[in-house]
Amino acid sequence: MTDIALQAVELVRRIEGDVSHTLVNGIDLAVKKGEFVAITGPSGSGKSSLLYLLGLLDAPTEGEVMICGQPTSKLSESDRADVRLTKCGFVFQFHFLLPEFTSLDNVLLPMRAAGKMGEKEMHERGLALLGSLGLAEHANKRPNQLSGGQRQRVAIARALANRPEIIVADEPTGALDTKSTEQVFSILRDIADNGQTVVVVTHDPALAARADRRIHIVDGKIAEITERGESKQVCEVAG
Amino acid sequence: MKLLFNIAWTHVSTRVRQTLVGMAGVSMGVGFTIMMAGLMQGSQIDFLRQLVDTMPHITIEDERRSVPTQPAEQEYGAVQMSDIANVGKRPGIKYPESVMGSLRAWIPGDVAPSVRTTAIIDHGGARIGITLTGIDPRREIHVSKLASQMRDGKLDDLSRAPNGVLLGEALAEKLGVKTGSTVLLIGGQGTQLNSTVAGLFRSGLKRVDESQIYSLIGPAQVMMGQSGVINQLRLRLSDPMVAQKVASQVEAQTGYKSVSWQEANADLLSTFTVRDFIVLTVMGAMLLTSSFATYNIISTITYEKRQDIAIMKSLGMREYAVRRIFIIEAIIIGVVGILFGWLLGYLLCYGWSKITIFNPLTGTTVPLQIYYSAMHYVIAGGISLACCAGAAYFPARKATRVHPVEIIRGAS
């Protein structure tokens, strides 16, 4: 069990309202440490909703998300925030950097919020992270002085800041050109190869093909799981 | 905390114009509150000082607060007597010197004897009813500010002029007399006394200046028709504020009615209480209103920054930490605003103190009295800061409650 970084058990997310609808409808999933998983699916299939549940950004209506074997459904909102801070790193389609802060300060933000390291140590780690993503000379620039690809790389550096077990990325290349997309994807690939778990939602089949495992979601359910190179049909998808 | 402060500082320092408006709001609220407090308390203290300076702090009179009980009433429960003429009771305080001696031993101040009676002052047919107080000039200087209120002549001149009297300027003007003129005093029992105006004083209180005259103790006793009587002891305390307490102690010790200046002016003082209440309400409203600018700014910032809020929450910052950012922003605005407000308040007070007004009652031009007190600054600042923090709390709470997923979905 110890090599399972992230596990979903009969995960359901329903939105109650005048017309209630189910975003995620009973998903079972286990992601190993160091695995690179791509979640694909048509728009509105619930892939982003699944990702938010896996990253503890949202709470499931039913079922359980286990992070490193630890169940999370009973946690309070602020305890979930603590788990997010230390165990999960987020990358979104839009970089979502704080516009008034430099790249370095943005990377330092989660470390400062966690408050576990000294200022000097945080600075060194922040600069090292930016350097490893080829942004050493952009450390003191603000987001609006950077290109889209650079911003997304700063966002990845921020996601990595607290050495999380899991990196969760929601269409991280959705707003990028081909070259930047390629860069961002190789970075995520490297992260997984270094032993951190990466879960990515993407539209791009070429990129999904480079993941260790591809999970295709339709209508909130897993329709198909493709291990690298082979394909396994889980259930028949209508239409 | 440093991180939150950093973010807060970045937010306010990148919105110079909005922040300045907010600070100006707080500054004005604090500044005008300080000015009002200084002005109101200044005028009040000035008035009280005049009152306290003019009047003895405690007056002991030869009266009892209630009619003395008759021996028969004490003896038999069924007996009740009324309308008894107090025949044969000699007016005045018994053994005034020994009473004064025993009072001097413990009161924080001094005491002087006097004789108080009513009389009519007559000059060339103009007759005015007055209160005549016979004083001992050597002791009087310890219990009243009369010596410093003299406008013409000196207190000692009372002893030099034959049957000398001191008149208030207002009364002298009414009668058309000046120092050296002769006036006629007519007592209650028909006694008439030719007196010389030995000097003029002005206390600043119209009712005193128009109806109070002073003489030596002797002539006052003559006017009263009781030689050797002392019917009033007047006390002056080093701290006028303890008069009430001392008065009740004196009354318990001597059995004579002791009236503190507060009791004598209870009606005026209760007006002050109402005035204080009104002023406090207005000042509170001013401070509260000034914090609305802060409310607006924090509302705007939280609205503009809802994406940042979502990000910070999604990264794992707790809701209260994010909320604190905006409260810190309000406090930054508040603190800087308050500092400028203090400056503004001081300058306003200073400016007002340069303005002189004509007082028709005393006929003088006096500067506006401003009371400077660090308390005004501390209280105005404290309330204002609390209002700012409160004004920020509600928009911040609303904004930080939003679930990050809602914002993130909306953005993509």
Boltz contact constraints between the chains, C-beta under 6 A:
constraints:
  - contact:
      token1: [A, 52]
      token2: [B, 405]
      max_distance: 6.0
  - contact:
      token1: [A, 57]
      token2: [B, 314]
      max_distance: 6.0
  - contact:
      token1: [A, 57]
      token2: [B, 405]
      max_distance: 6.0
  - contact:
      token1: [A, 58]
      token2: [B, 405]
      max_distance: 6.0
  - contact:
      token1: [A, 78]
      token2: [B, 318]
      max_distance: 6.0
  - contact:
      token1: [A, 81]
      token2: [B, 316]
      max_distance: 6.0
  - contact:
      token1: [A, 81]
      token2: [B, 318]
      max_distance: 6.0
  - contact:
      token1: [A, 84]
      token2: [B, 316]
      max_distance: 6.0
  - contact:
      token1: [A, 85]
      token2: [B, 316]
      max_distance: 6.0
  - contact:
      token1: [A, 90]
      token2: [B, 314]
      max_distance: 6.0
  - contact:
      token1: [A, 93]
      token2: [B, 412]
      max_distance: 6.0
  - contact:
      token1: [A, 94]
      token2: [B, 411]
      max_distance: 6.0
  - contact:
      token1: [A, 96]
      token2: [B, 311]
      max_distance: 6.0
  - contact:
      token1: [A, 98]
      token2: [B, 308]
      max_distance: 6.0
  - contact:
      token1: [A, 100]
      token2: [B, 10]
      max_distance: 6.0
  - contact:
      token1: [A, 100]
      token2: [B, 14]
      max_distance: 6.0
  - contact:
      token1: [A, 110]
      token2: [B, 315]
      max_distance: 6.0
  - contact:
      token1: [A, 112]
      token2: [B, 3]
      max_distance: 6.0
  - contact:
      token1: [A, 113]
      token2: [B, 317]
      max_distance: 6.0
